[in-house]
Amino acid sequence: MPTTTFVIHNADVTRPDRTCTTMLTPHEEDTFVRRGVVVPDSRIPDDLLELLREAIDEQVAAHFPSPGDKTYDKEFAGQYVRDPHKQDPRIAMIPLQSFGLADTVRCLLGPRIVLRNSNVRVTRPRTGDGTVWHTDYRPHTSPPSRLVSAPTVITCLIYLDAANERTGPLLVVPGSHHRHDQPPATDDTFDDQVAIRIEPGQVVLMNAALWHRGGANHSEQTRRLLTLQLSSIFMPEFNFEPSLPSAAYQRELEQARSREDEPLLELLGHGGLNPLSARY
C-alpha cells in the first residue's frame, strides 16, 4: 500500500518524522478529492467486524432498552449513540488503528489529525427510518476569503450491515462539497444524486461538506452504521451530547501516554497543540 513520510516542522513535536500508509489507490484518492466521496476496495476483515459489532451492540443495548425507542422520530429518525468510543475504545481503535483508517486520513489531511466525534446510528426493521439531505460540516462563506480559512473534515462511514434498496442506501450528490448552498432538509430526488450500495465491512470516505442522506429502512433487517469524523488537530472536538470517558477509555489514554504514542494521543484529542508554548 502507498506510504507518505511527513516531516512536522514544529519544535513542540517529539516525533517530527511520521510515515503514514493509505488503503486508497492513487485513483481512489483522486476520486475522493474530485467527487468528495469514495468507497475503497479494502474492507474490514470479518474477525474485526464481529468485534466491532459486539462493542456497538453493547452500547446500543445500554442506551435503548426497547428496540422501539428512538433519539429522533423525523428528519434524522433512528437510534443514535454519541461518542461511543469514549465508553468502549474498541469502537474507535478497530477501524482507525487496526484497519488503518487513521493513517489513510492522515495521508489526505496531513500527519496530525483528531477524532472530532464518533456516532452510532441504528435503523430498525420496517420503520422506514431515513434522513433528510444534509451536510456534516458547513465551511463555506460568500465571498470566500483570500486565504483558505476552513480546514477539510472527513467523515468515515463504517457499515456493519448492508446498505441497499431495502435497508436504505447512502445517497450522495458527487461534487456538492464545493457548493456554497446547503441542501434542502427534504428527501427529494435530485437529478445528480447517486445511490451507493454498501456491503457489511465496507467503509465510505466522504468530505463532510458533501450533500448526502441515508435512505429509508423498509427491510426485515436492522442496519447499523458507525461514523467517525476526523480533521486536523487545529479543529476542536465536537458532538451533540457530552460523553464522560469510561475507565476503559482512560486506560487506553494512559497506555498511549506511557509509550509516548504522540500520533494516537493527537487522534484522541489529548496531544498536539501546547497552550503553554508559542512555538507552534
N, C-alpha and C positions, 0 to 999 in steps of 0.2 A: 504494500500500500504506500502511496506517496507520503513523504515527510517534508516538513519545513523546519529549519533551525532558526529560531528568532534570537536576537540579542536585545535585551532590555537595557536602554541607556538611562539608568536610574541608580543613584548611589544607595538608595534605601533597600534595594533588592539583593537578597543573598544568593539567588540563583539566576543571574542575568542571561545565561545561555539555556534555552529551552527548545528541545526537539519535539515536535508535535506530529502525530500520524493521523491522516484523514482516511475515512472509509469511502470518500467520494472520489470518483474518477475525475480527470480534468473536464470531461464533457458534462458530468453531473454538476460540478462547481459552476461552470459557465451557465448551465440551465438555471441553477438557483439564483445567480446574480441577475440574469436577464428576466426570468419569469417570476421570481420571488418564491418559488416552491419547487421541491424536488423529492422524489421517492427513491432513496438509494437502493441498489441491488442487495446490499448487505441487510440481513435481518437478525434479530436477537435469537440465539440458539434456544432450542426447546427447554433445556435444563434451566437456563437463566430465566426464561419466560415463565416457567412454572413457579420459580422462587418469587418473581415479581408479582405474579397473580396472588400467591399466598399472602404476601405482605399487604397488598392493596385490599384484598378481600377482608382481612382482619380490620383494617382501618374503616372500611365502608360499613361493616357489621357493627362496629363500635359507635359510629355516628348515626346510623339509621337502623334502629331495632326492627322496624317494619319495612318490607320492600316497597310499600306504597308511600312511604314518607318521601318528600321532595324538598330540595332547597328552594327551587323556583317552579311555578306552575306554567308560566308562559314566557315567551321570548327566548329564555335560556333554560327551558324546562329540563329537569333531571335532578340527580343527586350529585352534590359536589363536596369534596373534602379538600380543604385548603392546607397547603404546605404539609402534606402527609409525611414527607421525608424527615420532618423535624420530630415525628413520633417514631418512625421506623426508617433509619437511614438507608436501608437496602433499596428503598424506593427511588433514591437518587443515585446511590452507588452502583447499582446493577446497570442501568442504561448509560450513565455518564462515565464511569470508570471501567467496569468490566467489559461493557460492549464498545466503549470508545467514543461516545457522542461528545464528551467534553473536548477531547483533542480535535475532533472534526470541526467543532465550532471555533476552537482556537485558531485553526488554520484559516478560517474565514474572517474572524474579528480581531485576531492578534492573540498573543500568548496569555494575556491577563484577563480572565473572564470571571463573572459572578453568576450564580444561580439566583435570579431575581425572585422566582417563586416556582412552586410546583402545585399542580391541581389534579385531582381525580374527578372525572365525570362519568356517571353511570346512567344509562337509559335502560329502563326495564322493558320486558316484552309487551307488545301490543299497546303501548302507551301513546304511540305517535309523537313522543317527545323529540324535539329537534331544537335548533336555534335559528334566530334571525341572522341576516347579514351583519357582520361587524368586523372590526379590526381589533387586535390585541394591543395596539400601540398607535398613537396619533402624533407623529413628529412634525407634520408639515405646517408651514406658515406662508402667508402671502403678504408682500413679496418674500421670496426666500432670502435669507441672509447671505451676504457676500462670502462669508466663510462658513464652512459646514459646522453646524451647531448641535445637531441631534444625532447621537450615535445609533447605529443599527442594532435592533433587537431581534433575536432569532427565537422562534417558538418551535420546540421539538415535540411532535405528537407521537406517542408510543401506543400502538393499538394492541390491546390484549385479546381482542376479539375481532372478527371480520367486520369491515365496514363496506356494505354493499347496498344494492337497491332496496332490500328488505330491512336490514338493520340500520340503514342510514349512511350513505356515502359522505365523504368530505367534498363539499362544493367550493370551488375557488374561482376567482377571476384572475388569470395569469397577467402579470404586469401591473396590476392595480396598486401595488405598493408605491408606484410613482405618482399616483393621483393625489391631488390635494383634497378632494371631497371625500367625505365619509359615505359609506353605503347607506341606503335607507334601511331602517330597522324593520324589515319585512322578510318574508320568504319568497318574494317574487322571483321569477325566472329571468335571467339576463341572457342576451344573445351570445355574449362572450364567456359565459360561465363554463366550467369543466367539472365533471363529476369524477372523483378519484376513488377507486375501489381498492381496498387495502386488506391484506391477509393478516392473521394473527402473527405478531412478532415483527411486522414491518413498521418502519418509522417514516415520518414525514418531516423534513426541514422546511420551515416556512418563515419568510420575512414577516415579522409581527405586524407590519403595516398593510399586509395583503388583505383584500376583501375575501371573506370566507364565511361559511356556515356549516353546521352539522345537520345532515338530513334526518328526517323523522324515522324512528324505530317502529315499524309495523310488523316486525318478525315475532317468532316464538322464542327468541334468544335475548339474553342480556348483552349489552355492548358496553365494554369498559375501556376507558381512554385515560392515559396519563399524559399531561402536558408539562413540559419543563421550559421555562423562559430564561434565556441567557443573554447577557450583554457584557460590555466591557466593565471593568471594575469602577469606572468613572460614573456609573449609574447606581442609584440606591436599590436595595431590595424593596419589593412591594407585593402585597397581597390584599384581598378584600376583607380578610378577617385575621386577627392576631393568632399566633400558634406558639405556645410555650414549648421549648425543647424538652424532650424526654431524657431520661438517664442514658438510654442507648445512643442518642444523638450526642450528648455531652461526652460520652466515651469516645465516639468517633472523632470529635474535635480534639480531645486530649491526646489520642494516639497520633493524630496528624501533627500536633504541636511537639510531641516527644520525638518524632522522627524528622522534625523541621521540614514538613512537606508543604513548602510555600505555595505551589500551584493549587493544591487541594484546599488549603486554608483560604486562599483567594476565592476559590469556587464556592465555598460555603459562607462567604461573607465575613470571614474572620482574619483576613490578611489584606495586603495591598497597600492602600494609602496610609501613611503615618501622619496623623494630625499634629504631632509634636515636632515634625520636621518640615522645613521649607524646601527640601531638596527634590521633592517630586515635581 
